[in-house]
Each structure stands twice: as structure tokens, then as C-alpha cells.
Amino acid sequence: MAERRVNVGWAEGLHARPASIFVRAATAAGVPVTIAKTGGTPVNAASMLAVLGLGAQGGEEIILTCDAEGADTALDRLAKLVSEGLEELPETV
């Protein structure tokens, strides 16, 4: 299982707009990805309600995991998005 640990780069955390950006990117990844706070229960990264339910704050560590072919590429892209607090997923990553 591939895993990435990153700190949330959005000052407001994974709430409203940042959560929406992240969920769209996770859905577009085409592989099942989970997201969890350190020590928490993993949830579906493609579910807006599940991501909002995490209550991840800015600067807090989250864990992204995937156990599918192409996991490393998908997780690298999502980790960059989250850690840098980007407004959209970069195509070059």
C-alpha cells in the first residue's frame, strides 16, 4: 500500500472550497484513495462529506493511502495539491 504524509497547506484547512478542490482531484485520480488524520480512521477521499467530516485544519498532518496500480503517481499529485494549498491540480506533476 502506497502512503503519503503531508501537512495541509490551506490556512483554512480542508473546509468548503479546499475540500471541494481536493475531492475533485481525488475523483479524477481514477484510483481509490483514502485520507485520514494521524491516528484517525481513513475515509474515502472522493467523498465530500467524508473529507469535511475529518475537520483537518491548516498545518495538520494527513495521511493519503492507495492500494491500486498507479497509486504512487496519484498520491504524489494529491500530496502536492494538499501540501502547497493549490487552487487546482497541477498538470505537470
C-alpha positions, 0 to 999 in steps of 0.5 A: 500500500502506497502512503503519503504524509503531508501537512495541509497547506490551506490556512483554512484547512480542508473546509468548503472550497479546499475540500471541494478542490481536493475531492475533485482531484481525488475523483479524477485520480481514477484510483481509490484513495483514502485520507485520514488524520494521524491516528484517525480512521481513513475515509474515502477521499472522493467523498465530500462529506467524508473529507469535511467530516475529518475537520483537518485544519491548516498545518495538520498532518494527513495521511493519503493511502492507495492500494491500486496500480498507479497509486504512487503517481496519484498520491504524489499529485494529491500530496502536492495539491494538499501540501502547497494549498493549490487552487487546482491540480497541477498538470505537470506533476 
